[in-house]
Amino acid sequence: MGLNGIIERLFAGRWIAGETFEDALRVAMRFNSHKISVLINYLGEDISDPKEVDNTVAEYSSLINIISKSKLNASISIKPTQIGYSISEKLFFKNYSYILNLASKRKIFLWLDMEDIDAIESTIDAYLNNFDGKNSGICIQAYLKRSAQDIRRIVKRGGIVRLVKGAYSPKHGGFGSRALIDNNYKKLLYYLFLNSKQFMVATHDAHEIDYAVKMNRKWRRNVVFGMLNGINNRYAASLAKNKEKVAIYIPYGPNWISYSYRRLKEEGHAITIIKSLGRRQSI
């Protein structure tokens, strides 16, 4: 079996919902039945073909309308380089604004993902320039030293942060070890509890989740715990049963190969994925 075959067996059906939005909606409904919300992402990044960008924007538009009609407990997560950033900043800004306006009309929350360090300023600018005060959030990666400053800037504007450790390798400005990244994640999390009313704790680290649960008993913030589909679904379900707000990230689409490769190349994600292979997934 070749590498593509191995990746397909590992990812298809377990971490990735499938190739179509019908596949994603089927998985979403299953999680919703367990009182768990979802973040749906149409796979794709570094798109330089204008037609493919247009197709991606159309896909998200259809997905938003379908979620609205089916009344799913679902939000959308998009990447800058799949909606025009790789072609021009102007095109990215235009498409992000269009998708956000449509999502707002349908009362569906829109997350803006963070990619490589070169796109950070444009991503934050797009988010803050279009921020409506309630219907959108932005992902911030704890592996970057600059993230403390970025979070302060976003929170001061009332923005909503999804805090992750990071899935991209920084060209510069990143912490050099998992221990330093973990420590920074906890510092940023503490800042959010002190200064933000609403945010997402996106991690599979049980120690950090337990820390956030205890912190929230004191601060009573609007906290959602975010996880990737297929990593530890039983743990996510147990949090939901304990009345914690939980959201599962569900990727789908034909471009799952590049997504899978990138996940496997990242040491932290590869370890998380390997550990998950030994867990039964109850939902």
Secondary structure in CASP SS format (residue, H / E / C, confidence):
PFRMAT SS
TARGET T0000
AUTHOR 0000-0000-0000
METHOD secondary structure of the structure
MODEL  1
M C 1.00
G C 1.00
L H 1.00
N H 1.00
G H 1.00
I H 1.00
I H 1.00
E H 1.00
R H 1.00
L H 1.00
F H 1.00
A E 1.00
G C 1.00
R C 1.00
W C 1.00
I E 1.00
A C 1.00
G C 1.00
E C 1.00
T C 1.00
F H 1.00
E H 1.00
D H 1.00
A H 1.00
L H 1.00
R H 1.00
V H 1.00
A H 1.00
M H 1.00
R H 1.00
F H 1.00
N H 1.00
S C 1.00
H C 1.00
K C 1.00
I C 1.00
S E 1.00
V E 1.00
L E 1.00
I E 1.00
N E 1.00
Y E 1.00
L C 1.00
G C 1.00
E C 1.00
D C 1.00
I C 1.00
S C 1.00
D C 1.00
P H 1.00
K H 1.00
E H 1.00
V H 1.00
D H 1.00
N H 1.00
T H 1.00
V H 1.00
A H 1.00
E H 1.00
Y H 1.00
S H 1.00
S H 1.00
L H 1.00
I H 1.00
N H 1.00
I H 1.00
I H 1.00
S H 1.00
K H 1.00
S H 1.00
K C 1.00
L C 1.00
N C 1.00
A E 1.00
S E 1.00
I E 1.00
S E 1.00
I E 1.00
K C 1.00
P H 1.00
T H 1.00
Q H 1.00
I C 1.00
G C 1.00
Y C 1.00
S C 1.00
I C 1.00
S C 1.00
E H 1.00
K H 1.00
L H 1.00
F H 1.00
F H 1.00
K H 1.00
N H 1.00
Y H 1.00
S H 1.00
Y H 1.00
I H 1.00
L H 1.00
N H 1.00
L H 1.00
A H 1.00
S H 1.00
K H 1.00
R C 1.00
K C 1.00
I C 1.00
F C 1.00
L E 1.00
W E 1.00
L E 1.00
D C 1.00
M C 1.00
E C 1.00
D C 1.00
I H 1.00
D H 1.00
A H 1.00
I H 1.00
E H 1.00
S H 1.00
T H 1.00
I H 1.00
D H 1.00
A H 1.00
Y H 1.00
L H 1.00
N H 1.00
N C 1.00
F C 1.00
D C 1.00
G C 1.00
K C 1.00
N C 1.00
S E 1.00
G E 1.00
I E 1.00
C E 1.00
I E 1.00
Q E 1.00
A C 1.00
Y C 1.00
L E 1.00
K C 1.00
R C 1.00
S H 1.00
A H 1.00
Q H 1.00
D H 1.00
I H 1.00
R H 1.00
R H 1.00
I H 1.00
V H 1.00
K H 1.00
R C 1.00
G C 1.00
G C 1.00
I C 1.00
V E 1.00
R E 1.00
L E 1.00
V E 1.00
K C 1.00
G C 1.00
A C 1.00
Y C 1.00
S C 1.00
P C 1.00
K C 1.00
H C 1.00
G C 1.00
G E 1.00
F C 1.00
G C 1.00
S C 1.00
R H 1.00
A H 1.00
L H 1.00
I H 1.00
D H 1.00
N H 1.00
N H 1.00
Y H 1.00
K H 1.00
K H 1.00
L H 1.00
L H 1.00
Y H 1.00
Y H 1.00
L H 1.00
F H 1.00
L H 1.00
N H 1.00
S C 1.00
K C 1.00
Q E 1.00
F E 1.00
M E 1.00
V E 1.00
A E 1.00
T C 1.00
H C 1.00
D C 1.00
A H 1.00
H H 1.00
E H 1.00
I H 1.00
D H 1.00
Y H 1.00
A H 1.00
V H 1.00
K H 1.00
M H 1.00
N H 1.00
R H 1.00
K H 1.00
W H 1.00
R C 1.00
R C 1.00
N E 1.00
V E 1.00
V E 1.00
F E 1.00
G E 1.00
M E 1.00
L E 1.00
N C 1.00
G C 1.00
I C 1.00
N C 1.00
N H 1.00
R H 1.00
Y H 1.00
A H 1.00
A H 1.00
S H 1.00
L H 1.00
A H 1.00
K H 1.00
N C 1.00
K C 1.00
E C 1.00
K E 1.00
V E 1.00
A E 1.00
I E 1.00
Y E 1.00
I E 1.00
P E 1.00
Y E 1.00
G C 1.00
P C 1.00
N C 1.00
W H 1.00
I H 1.00
S H 1.00
Y H 1.00
S H 1.00
Y H 1.00
R H 1.00
R H 1.00
L H 1.00
K H 1.00
E C 1.00
E H 1.00
G H 1.00
H H 1.00
A H 1.00
I H 1.00
T H 1.00
I H 1.00
I H 1.00
K H 1.00
S H 1.00
L C 1.00
G C 1.00
R C 1.00
R C 1.00
Q C 1.00
S C 1.00
I C 1.00
END
